[in-house]
Amino acid sequence: MKFPTICHKCLVEQGTASFIDLDFQDDGIYTSVCEKGHESLVCLQEELFQILFEHGAMALLDGYQREAVSSFASSLERFYEFSIKVLLLHRGVPMEEIQNTWKLVAAQSERQLGAFYFLFASQFGFAPNPVAQQWVKFRNDVIHKGHIPSRDKVLGYAEHLYNYMVSLLKVLKEDFQESFLTAITHKQKNPQLIEAQKEGNITFVGLSPMLDMMSASFGTKTFGEALEALRVNKDVLYPK
């Protein structure tokens, strides 16, 4: 799965932009080279949990139900990571210390979930509602037992996670605006990106994803509406 970007150097030099298709990667920072050999940096502005959810939706639309569940489940785990960062930033913990501490639990998803529950409870005085047990079991059956789910079941799972994450994101964004903004803009402080910005040699890309859960209007579309919008536009958004 790729996403398109343009070469601004071509646009400046010849008035026509060259399109470049890039493969997704974890850190959201890419080096692009157009057909004329212009090299520049690209920064993908969406968070990893958003991109993973988009991957899940694409897999679902293409008929790969098990792969969709895997991406949706991974999206939820990375959502917990993002939420932990926001809560810790609000308490004044530097991002560098958050990243160093995360390394201690990076391979332990249950400890990550526990950290999220306790940080949330410490901040609000009560624990957040968990993902419904039926969907936890569904996810485990698919991931660990080789269960091949029906499309309807995957749709139900994805919609539940969508609603769950959007409801919590609204709380985080409304109550912790400063730390929320710090969390979503942190990668832009990468020294490589700062230097590229000085040279005018960087493109910031927003994918207009079906589930732009951190935009000013997140949650205004139902999951079904968002999925249909992606179905209509996916061949333009994500070239094969």
N, C-alpha and C positions, 0 to 999 in steps of 0.2 A: 504494500500500500504506500503510495507516494502522495505528495502534495506539491502544487505548482507555486513558483515564485518567479520574479522577473529580474533581469539584469538592468540596474539603473544606469550603469555606464553606457550600455548600448542606447538607452533612451536619451541620454544627454548627447552622445556623439552623433547619432543618426536619426533621432526622433522616433525610433521604433524600438520597443522593448523586446528583448529575447526572453523566451520562457524557459525555465529550468525546472525539471521535476526532481524532487529530493526524497530520499527514503527517511522515514521517521527514525529518531533516536532519542535516548532517554533525556539528555541534558537540554534539548531544545536549541542548541547552538550549532550551526552548520557552516561549512565552507562550500560555497557554490562556485562553479566554473561554467561560464556560458560557452556557446559554440565558437565564439571569437577569442576565447581564452581569458576573458576578464574574470578575475577572482575577487570574491567579496564574501562578507559574513552575512548570515541570515539568523535572526533570533525569532523563534516561534513563541508567541506570547502566551498561549494557553498552558495551563498546568498539566502535568502528566496524567492526573486522574481524569481530566477532560478528554485528553487524546485517547486514553485507553477505553473510555466509554464510547467514543466515536468509532474506534476499532471494533468494539463489540457490536455496535449497531450496523456497521458495514458487513460484518460477518453474518449477522442475522439476515440482512437483506439479500445476501448472496447464497443463503441456504446452509450455512455452516453453524448449526445450532450449538454443538459442543464448544467450538472455538469462541462463539459469542459469549457463552457463559463464563469461560475462562477470562476473557477480557473484561467483562462486567465485574467479576469478582476481584480482579487485580485493580480495577478502577476504585472500588470501595476501599481496598487496603491503602492505596495511595491517597485517597481522600482523608483517611484517618491521619496519615502522616502530615498532610497539609494542615489539618485542623490542629494537630499538636503544635506545629510551628506557630500558628496564629496565637494559641493560648499561652505558649511560653514567651513569645515576643511581647505580649501584653503584660506579662509579669516582669519584663525587663531583662530577660535572658538574651544575650547576644546571639545572633544567628550562627556565628562560628562555633559557639559552645553547643548550640542545638545540634548542629551537624556532627560535631565530635561525639556527643552523647548518643545520637541516633545510630552511630556505627556499632554501639554495644548491643543494640536490639534489631539491627537491620535484617537479620535472618530469622527473626522470631516473631511471627505475626500475632500470636496470642499475647505476647508481652506488649506489643504495639497497641493492640486493642485495649488492653488493661490500662495502659498509660493514658489513652484517650478518655476512657470512662472516668478515671480518677481526676484527671485535670479538669474535665468538664464539671464534675461534681464539686470539686474544690472551688471553682469559679462561681457556679450558680447555686450550690447548695443541694443539688439533686442530680442523679445520673441521667444521661440522655436515654431515650427509648432505644432498645436494641433493634437490629434487623429482625423481622418476624422469624420465629423458629422454623416454620415450614420452608422458608427460603434458605435458611442456613443448611438445613438437611438436604434440600434440593441441590444446592451448590456442592456440598460434600459428596453426594451421590454421583454427580457429574464428574467432578474433578478427581475423586479418589476411587470410585467404584466402576468407572467406565460407562455410566448410564448415558444413553442417547436420548435426550429430551425432545419432546414435541415442540413445534414452533410456538404454540399457544403458551406452553409453560415458560419458555424463554422470554416471551413477551411479558408475561406476568412478573417474572423475576426482574427484568430490566425496568419495568415501570415502578416496581416497589423500590428498587435502589435509587432510581431517579428522584422519586418523591421524597425519599429518606434524606438523600444528600442535599437536595434543594432546600428542604425545611431547615436543616442545620446550617447551611451556608448563609441563609437569611439572618439567622441569629448571630453568626460570627461577623458578618459584614456590618450589621446594624449596631452591634454592641462594641466591636473592636475595630473601628474603621482604620485607625493608624497602623495597627499591627497587621491587619488584613492586607492593606496596601503594601506594606513592607514585604510581606510574604510573597506577593505576586510579582513584585518588581525586583526582587533580590538578584535574580540571575543577570539583570541588566547592569549590575555593578561589577560583573566579571571584567578584569583588567583588559582582556582581549577585546571585549565589546566597547569599552570606554575609548580605547585607542582607535578602534575602527570608526567610532562616532566622530572623533576629532578629524579623521581623514575623510569623512563623508562616504565611508565604504561599508555601510551596513544597511540591511533592510529588516524592518520589524514587520512580521507577518501575523495577521489574525486570520484564522481559518474560516470564520463564520460557521462554527460547528453547529450541528443540530441541537446540541445541548450546551449552549454558552452559559454555563451555570454561574459564571462570575461577572457577567455583564450587568449593566444597570437594570436590565429587564428580566433577569433570570427568573424562571418559574412562571412566566406569563403564558407560555405554551404548555399544553398537556404533553405527556410523553407521546401519545398517538399523533398529535399534530406535528411534533418535532420529527418523529420518525418518517412521516409522510413527506415533510419538506426535504429531508435527506434523500429519500427515495427518488424524488423528482430531480434533485440537483447533484446526485453523487457522481455522475460521470464527468461533470464539469469540475467539481471540487477535488476529486481524487482520480487522476488519470491512471490507467492500468500500467 
